[in-house]
Amino acid sequence: MTGYGNPAYSAALGNAAGMMVIAAGAVGLATGLGDAAAAAREARYNRAYGDALLAASAHADEMEDLARTAVLMVAELEAEVASLRAACRQREEVIDVLKARRN
C-alpha cells in the first residue's frame, strides 16, 4: 500500500474526481473557444464574400450601362458615317457632271 497513512496521497486521491471534472471543463472550454473562433472566421468569410459579390454586381451594372451607352454612340456614329457617305457620293456626282460638261 503505497499511500497508506500518507495525508498527501489521501488528499490527492480525494481530489482526483474534482480534478477530472476541472480537466474535462478545461477541454470543453478549449473546444468551445476553438468552435467560436471557427464560427467567427466563417462569419468574416461570409461577410467578405457577400461584400465582394455586392461589389461585383454593382460593377456589372455599371458595365452594362456603359455598354448600352457605347452601343448608342456607335449607332449615332454609323448614322453619321452613312450621311457623310451620301454627301460624298452626291459631291462626286456633281464633280462628274462638271467634268462631263468641260469635255
GROMACS elastic network, one bead per residue, 0.5 to 0.9 nm:
[ bonds ]
;  ai    aj funct       b0    kb
    1     4     6  0.55072   500
    2     5     6  0.88675   500
    2     6     6  0.84221   500
    2     9     6  0.86418   500
    3     6     6  0.51438   500
    3     7     6  0.80321   500
    3     8     6  0.82894   500
    3     9     6  0.54375   500
    3    10     6  0.71337   500
    4     7     6  0.84723   500
    4     9     6  0.80350   500
    4    10     6  0.82169   500
    5     9     6  0.82162   500
    5    10     6  0.78890   500
    6     9     6  0.53868   500
    6    10     6  0.64033   500
    6    11     6  0.88021   500
    7    10     6  0.50223   500
    7    11     6  0.60897   500
    7    12     6  0.85363   500
    8    11     6  0.50711   500
    8    12     6  0.60587   500
    8    13     6  0.84732   500
    9    12     6  0.51019   500
    9    13     6  0.60158   500
    9    14     6  0.84084   500
   10    13     6  0.51140   500
   10    14     6  0.59928   500
   10    15     6  0.85525   500
   11    15     6  0.61140   500
   11    16     6  0.85513   500
   12    15     6  0.51067   500
   12    16     6  0.60004   500
   13    16     6  0.51268   500
   13    17     6  0.79805   500
   14    17     6  0.71090   500
   14    18     6  0.81154   500
   15    18     6  0.51766   500
   15    19     6  0.60581   500
   15    20     6  0.85911   500
   16    19     6  0.50519   500
   16    20     6  0.61115   500
   16    21     6  0.86367   500
   17    20     6  0.50892   500
   17    21     6  0.62942   500
   17    22     6  0.86841   500
   18    21     6  0.50784   500
   18    22     6  0.62174   500
   18    23     6  0.85917   500
   19    23     6  0.60107   500
   19    24     6  0.84700   500
   20    24     6  0.60409   500
   20    25     6  0.84279   500
   21    24     6  0.50840   500
   21    25     6  0.60774   500
   21    26     6  0.85899   500
   22    26     6  0.61302   500
   22    27     6  0.86406   500
   23    27     6  0.62110   500
   23    28     6  0.85228   500
   24    27     6  0.50688   500
   24    28     6  0.60732   500
   24    29     6  0.84787   500
   25    29     6  0.59720   500
   25    30     6  0.84987   500
   26    30     6  0.60731   500
   26    31     6  0.84998   500
   27    30     6  0.50681   500
   27    31     6  0.61030   500
   27    32     6  0.84775   500
   28    31     6  0.50561   500
   28    32     6  0.60099   500
   28    33     6  0.85307   500
   29    33     6  0.60759   500
   29    34     6  0.85048   500
   30    33     6  0.50978   500
   30    34     6  0.61327   500
   30    35     6  0.85781   500
   31    34     6  0.50358   500
   31    35     6  0.61105   500
   31    36     6  0.85253   500
   32    35     6  0.50236   500
   32    36     6  0.60383   500
   32    37     6  0.85347   500
   33    37     6  0.61085   500
   33    38     6  0.85567   500
   34    37     6  0.51103   500
   34    38     6  0.61791   500
   34    39     6  0.85761   500
   35    38     6  0.50308   500
   35    39     6  0.60758   500
   35    40     6  0.85339   500
   36    39     6  0.50234   500
   36    40     6  0.60986   500
   36    41     6  0.85777   500
   37    40     6  0.50268   500
   37    41     6  0.61605   500
   37    42     6  0.85914   500
   38    41     6  0.50288   500
   38    42     6  0.61306   500
   38    43     6  0.85392   500
   39    42     6  0.50249   500
   39    43     6  0.60605   500
   39    44     6  0.85736   500
   40    43     6  0.50153   500
   40    44     6  0.61555   500
   40    45     6  0.85448   500
   41    44     6  0.51155   500
   41    45     6  0.61092   500
   41    46     6  0.85724   500
   42    46     6  0.60466   500
   42    47     6  0.84756   500
   43    46     6  0.50839   500
   43    47     6  0.60537   500
   43    48     6  0.84983   500
   44    47     6  0.50725   500
   44    48     6  0.60348   500
   44    49     6  0.84372   500
   45    48     6  0.50793   500
   45    49     6  0.59674   500
   45    50     6  0.84713   500
   46    50     6  0.60148   500
   46    51     6  0.85009   500
   47    50     6  0.50465   500
   47    51     6  0.61044   500
   47    52     6  0.85394   500
   48    51     6  0.50283   500
   48    52     6  0.60567   500
   48    53     6  0.84620   500
   49    52     6  0.50893   500
   49    53     6  0.60232   500
   49    54     6  0.85187   500
   50    53     6  0.50234   500
   50    54     6  0.60645   500
   50    55     6  0.85358   500
   51    54     6  0.50851   500
   51    55     6  0.61147   500
   51    56     6  0.85374   500
   52    55     6  0.50636   500
   52    56     6  0.60455   500
   52    57     6  0.85050   500
   53    56     6  0.50707   500
   53    57     6  0.60866   500
   53    58     6  0.85974   500
   54    57     6  0.50816   500
   54    58     6  0.61831   500
   54    59     6  0.85579   500
   55    58     6  0.51024   500
   55    59     6  0.60822   500
   55    60     6  0.85414   500
   56    60     6  0.60592   500
   56    61     6  0.86052   500
   57    60     6  0.50158   500
   57    61     6  0.62529   500
   57    62     6  0.86953   500
   58    61     6  0.50784   500
   58    62     6  0.62994   500
   58    63     6  0.86691   500
   59    62     6  0.50303   500
   59    63     6  0.61380   500
   59    64     6  0.85547   500
   60    64     6  0.60744   500
   60    65     6  0.86328   500
   61    64     6  0.50380   500
   61    65     6  0.62929   500
   61    66     6  0.86094   500
   62    65     6  0.51479   500
   62    66     6  0.61572   500
   62    67     6  0.85936   500
   63    67     6  0.60075   500
   63    68     6  0.85525   500
   64    67     6  0.50420   500
   64    68     6  0.61881   500
   64    69     6  0.86133   500
   65    68     6  0.51417   500
   65    69     6  0.62263   500
   65    70     6  0.85982   500
   66    69     6  0.50984   500
   66    70     6  0.61126   500
   66    71     6  0.86482   500
   67    71     6  0.61386   500
   67    72     6  0.86376   500
   68    71     6  0.51343   500
   68    72     6  0.63014   500
   68    73     6  0.86522   500
   69    72     6  0.51602   500
   69    73     6  0.61813   500
   69    74     6  0.86331   500
   70    73     6  0.50168   500
   70    74     6  0.60912   500
   70    75     6  0.85668   500
   71    74     6  0.50838   500
   71    75     6  0.61820   500
   71    76     6  0.86644   500
   72    75     6  0.50757   500
   72    76     6  0.62592   500
   72    77     6  0.86513   500
   73    76     6  0.50446   500
   73    77     6  0.61529   500
   73    78     6  0.85672   500
   74    78     6  0.60442   500
   74    79     6  0.85615   500
   75    78     6  0.50616   500
   75    79     6  0.62302   500
   75    80     6  0.86374   500
   76    79     6  0.51331   500
   76    80     6  0.62292   500
   76    81     6  0.86543   500
   77    81     6  0.60668   500
   77    82     6  0.85369   500
   78    81     6  0.50194   500
   78    82     6  0.61544   500
   78    83     6  0.85875   500
   79    82     6  0.50980   500
   79    83     6  0.62281   500
   79    84     6  0.86595   500
   80    83     6  0.50128   500
   80    84     6  0.61144   500
   80    85     6  0.85332   500
   81    84     6  0.50126   500
   81    85     6  0.60283   500
   81    86     6  0.85230   500
   82    85     6  0.50950   500
   82    86     6  0.61986   500
   82    87     6  0.86311   500
   83    86     6  0.51223   500
   83    87     6  0.62169   500
   83    88     6  0.86460   500
   84    88     6  0.60758   500
   84    89     6  0.84720   500
   85    88     6  0.50135   500
   85    89     6  0.60114   500
   85    90     6  0.85492   500
   86    89     6  0.50082   500
   86    90     6  0.61964   500
   86    91     6  0.86411   500
   87    90     6  0.51030   500
   87    91     6  0.62158   500
   87    92     6  0.86018   500
   88    91     6  0.50244   500
   88    92     6  0.60678   500
   88    93     6  0.85299   500
   89    92     6  0.50860   500
   89    93     6  0.62118   500
   89    94     6  0.87053   500
   90    93     6  0.50250   500
   90    94     6  0.62429   500
   90    95     6  0.86041   500
   91    95     6  0.60610   500
   91    96     6  0.84605   500
   92    96     6  0.60221   500
   92    97     6  0.85444   500
   93    96     6  0.50012   500
   93    97     6  0.61565   500
   93    98     6  0.86031   500
   94    97     6  0.50505   500
   94    98     6  0.61515   500
   94    99     6  0.85604   500
   95    98     6  0.50791   500
   95    99     6  0.60909   500
   95   100     6  0.85416   500
   96    99     6  0.50754   500
   96   100     6  0.61168   500
   96   101     6  0.87021   500
   97   100     6  0.50720   500
   97   101     6  0.63387   500
   97   102     6  0.89046   500
   98   101     6  0.51811   500
   98   102     6  0.65543   500
   99   102     6  0.52630   500
   99   103     6  0.66976   500
  100   103     6  0.54528   500
